[in-house]
Amino acid sequence: MEEFIDFLHAHYLPCYGPLHVDFLRDYGELSEEARCVLVRAMNRKGRCFHVSSFQKYGGVVVPRSATRERIIETLETSSRLGELVASGFLREFVSPSRAEELEYLKFLFFGELHENFSLYTLRDLRVRNANTLTTEFAARFRNAEEARAQFAQAVFAADLAATEAPEALRALIEKLAAAPDPRNSPTRVLREENRCALGEALVRADLFPEALGVLKECLTHPGTERYARLLFRLGPKEECRAFLERLIDESQSEAELVFAEDFLLRKFHKKRRSVLTDLLHDSPVLALDESFKESAEDGVKNHLQAQGKVVFHSENFIWNALFGILFWSELFESQEAGSAIASPFERRPRASRARISFGSTRRT
């Protein structure tokens, strides 16, 4: 934990808020035994733990009567919360407080939610190696505004994944609208993903007007595709046609352009087959031996080798390697757009992990 805090101090001081400063100060004032209990609790799943699980550390009183049977008995016989509190039973459990402050600090370091400190443990046990290619790390965020905006989107994504009730989904519409404006490209990408995912969840809940309103705000594919399909299903067809034509004129990706052209042809020009169906229909067909039924790649390799060709089964590794070599400077050495490695436990640069979007102009 001390190594984690030292790293944060060295790279993320501009991202702290008053609550985070108070949390780190209070942690520093804890005894060593209390720090051990806190760190061990943070590394576990769940929020509430029986004190007997921390008995190896000093300074913790462990009641002998804490058993699974007593937990069930106490819950069954206590008809009111007041009786449960008065029994003293709840004093046998501990729960780390100020979870949101800690979650934010871990997000600064790991770049993701719900990470614990097991990577440090695995490194110390030599199960997993830390990054030794560099000792210089760049902060993920330049200031608190960037960090809080991306943290808000990450929290929203977690809330959406755990939400199905229609009223809760309606509340998430307001939450997404009230989230801080993105300050960098990764956050804009995450917001687009959240918009698209929320729109799809609203469709599954049969909240079609709300879904249409959310998806209309999407700026990039696949959100624009979801909006066009729902608009064709619910709204005036000419409005959908005009939207598809704008997509074609202002497409921000190849996938978006292919969808818009194909959907326009099939829905408004009576084209019967999709682009993918045409591609499959017009592709050459190879007759392979039944022995390659479970390994089509090996069957194709055998077929081409029989024609005297030199064949290597490389999957996509060769393309990944060539991409990395060609763009090494942009990926590993550039400080622009958060390209550098941000922590000792990362091996890939953030630019290769984030789905960066280069289109940011909203269609009207």
N, C-alpha and C positions, 0 to 999 in steps of 0.2 A: 504493500500500500504506500509506503514511503517513497519507493521508486516511482510509482504511478503519480503521486502528488508532485514530486520534484520535476517530472517531465511536464506536467501541466503548468507549473510555475514558469518553466523555461520557455514554453511555446504559446500558452493560452491566457496569460494574464489579461490581455485586452478583452477577453470573452467572458470574464467573471462578472457576476452581478453581486449585489450586497448579500443576498442569501447564500451564495456559494462561498464568499469570503468568510461569512460567519460559520458555515459548516466546516470549512477547513481549519479555522481557528479552534473551534470546539473539539474537533478530532485531535488536534495537536495537544490539547490539554488533558486528554484521556490517559489513564494508566496503560501500561503495556498489556496487562491482562484484558482490559476492556477493549483495546484495539484488536486483540486477537479474536475476541468474541464477535465483534462487529464485522471484521473481515470474513470470518468463517460463515456468519449469517448471510453476508452479501454474496457468497459463492454458492449458496444453496438455492434450489427452487422453492418458491413459496415466500410468504411474508411473516409467518408466525412459527416459532420453534420452541420446543420444550427445553428447559434449562439443563436437563440431564444430558442432552447431546453436547453440552459444552463443559462437561465435568473435568476434562483434562486440563482446563485452564483454572488458575487460582482466582479467588475473589468471587466465585459463583456458588451460591448455596443451592444444593440439589436435593429436593424433597424425595424421600424414598417411596412415597405413595403414588407417584406418577406412573400409571400404567394405562394401556389402551382400555382395559376394562373399566377403570375409574373414570376415564374420559367419557365413555358411553354412559355409565351410570349417572354421572353428574349432569350431563345434558338431558337425560331422560327424566330425572327427578326435579330439575329446576324449571318451574313453569314460567318464571319471570327473570329478566336479565338482572334485576336487583338482587335476587337470591343467589344468582351465580357469582356476582361480584362479592357479596357479603361472605360467601363460603371461602373466599381466599383462593379459590381454584385458579383464577386467571393469573394470579401472581406467579404461577409455575411456568408461565410462558413469556417469551421475549419476542419483540418485533422491532427491526431497525426503523427508526423514525427518519423523517426528512428524506423520503425515498426519491422525490422528484429532483431535489438538488443533486443527489448522488447520481441519478440516472443521467442528468444533463452532463455532469463531469465525465462520466464514462462514455457518453456520446461524443464529447470532444476528442477523447483519446481513440476510441474504436471506430467512430463514424457510423455506428449502428446501435440500436436499442437492445436491451436485455442481454448484453454481454457481461460476463463475470471475469474474475481474475484467474481463471484456470490456465490461461496461456502462460502466465508467470510461473505457475506451479509446474506445468509441463516442461517449460524451459529449464527450471532449476533441477528437475528430475532427468534432464537430457533426453526427454521423449520427443521434444520438438525444439528445433534450433531457431533462435532469433535471427533477424536479418543482419548479415555481416558484410553486405556489399557497401554499406554506407553508415556513417555515424552522424550524418547531418540530416535532420528531418525538417520538413516544412509544415507549418500549421495548416490544418484543413480550412480554417476560417481566419480572415484578417481582422475581424472585429465582432463585437457581441451581436450586432444586428444580423450579420450573415449566419452566425451560429444558431441564434434563437429562431430564425426563420426556417432553417433546415430541420432543427429539432422539432419545431411545431408540425412540420409535414410528416416527419417520422412517427411522432405520437399519433397523428391523425390516421396514418396507415394502419397502425396497430389497433386503434379503436375501431376502425372500419372492419378489420378482419374478424373482430369479435362481436359484430353487430348484425342483427337480422330483423329485429322488430321495426315495423314501419315508422312508428313515432321516433324511435332512436335514429333512424336513417334521416328523417326530416331534420332532427336536431344537428346532425352532422353536416347538412347543407349549410346551416348558419355558421357552424364552427369553421368549415373550410373557407367560407367567405370572409370570416373575421381573422383568419391567420395572417401573420405578417407577410408583406410582399417579399418574394424571393429577391435575394441580392446577388446571386451568382447562378451560373448555368446548371450545376447539379441540383440546386433547389428548384429551379424552374422545371426541370425534367421530373422531379419527384412530385411537384404539384400537378403536372399534367397526368402522371400515372394515377394520382389520387382522384382527380376529376373523373377520369375514365372509369376507374374501379367503382367510384360512388355511383356514377350513372348506370353501370351494369347492375349494381346491387339494387338500385331503385327500380330498374326494369324487372328484376326477379321478384320484387315485392309488389309488382303491378302498379307502381306509382309513376305512371307514364308522363304526365305533365311535368312533374318534378325532375324526372330523368332527362327530359328534353331540355329543360332549362339549364341543368348542370352540364350536359354534353355540348350545348351550344357554346359554352365558354372554352371548350378545348381548342388548342391552337395547333396541335400536331397529331399525326397518326400514332396510334390507332383510334384516338378519341374522335377525330374528324370522321372516320369511317363509321364508328358507332352512332354518331349524330346523324349522318346521312341515311343510314339504314332505318333508324327510328323515325326520322322525319318522313321518309317515304311511306313508312307504315302508318303514321298517324296524321301527318300534316298534308297541306296542299301539294300535289305532285309537282307543280311548276316551281314552287319554292325549293323543293329538293333538287330539281333539275338545274336551277340557277346556282345552287350551292355547289353541285358537282362541277359545273362549268368553271366556277371560280377556283375550285380545287385544281383543276387541270391547268388553268392559267397561272396559278400561284403555288404549285406543288412544292413542298419542302423536303420531300424524300421520294425515292423511286417507288417505295411501297404505296405511298399515298397516291402517286400518279397512276400506277397500275390499277389500283382499286377504283379510282374515280372514272377512268376511261372504260374499264370493264363494266362497272355498275351502270354507267350512263348508256352504254350500248345495249345491255341486257334489259334494262327497265324501260328505256324510251325509244330504242331503235330495233326492238324485237330480235336481238341476237339471242340465240337459243343456248349457246354454250359459253361457259366462262373461259377466261384466258388460261387458267390452269387445266381445265378439261381439254382445251385445244392442244395445249402443250403435250399432255399425256397421250392424246389421240394421234398426234403427228410424230411422236418419238419412235425411234427404231426399236424393234422387239428382238431380244436375244433368246434363243432356245437353249436353256441350260439343262444339264443332267440332273436327275432327281436327287443325286447325292449332295447337291449344293442347295437343297431346299432350305436349310437352316443357316446358310452362309452365302447370300447372294453376291457379296463382294468377292469372295474367293472364286465363285463361279464365273464372274466377269473377268477376273484376273486370268483364270485358266483359259477362257475363251480367247482373250487377246494374245496370250502367250502362244497359243496354238497357231496364231497368225504370224508368229515370228517377232512380236513386239516385246520390248523390255517393260515390265510392269512392276510398280511398287505400290503396296497397300499402305498408304500413309495417313488415312483419314484427313483431318484438317491441320495436322501438326505443322506441315511444311508451310502452309499459308500463314499460320500464326507466327512461325519463326521468321519468315521473310518480312512480315509486317513489323515485327519488333525490331529487326535490324534496320529496316528502311527509316523508321520513325523513332529511332533510339533517342536522339537528342530531344525531340518534342515530348517523348514519354517520360524519360528519366532525368533529363537535365534542365528542361524549361521550368520556370516557376510560374508561368502563365496558366491560367485556368485550372490551378490546383494540380499540376502534373506530377509534382514530386511525391516521393514516398513519405507518409505522415507518421509512421510509428515503427518501432523495431520488429513488430510482428507482421508487417506487410511485406510481400515480395513483389507484388504487381503495383505499378503506379496507379493512382486514383483515376487518371484519365482513361485507363483501359477497363476500369470497373464501372465507372459511371456512364450512363447512356446519354452523352452530351447532345443537346439539340442545338443546331445552328440557326434555326428559324425562330424568330421571336415576334414577328409582326402579326398582329391580330387581324383576322379577316372580318370585315363588317358587311 
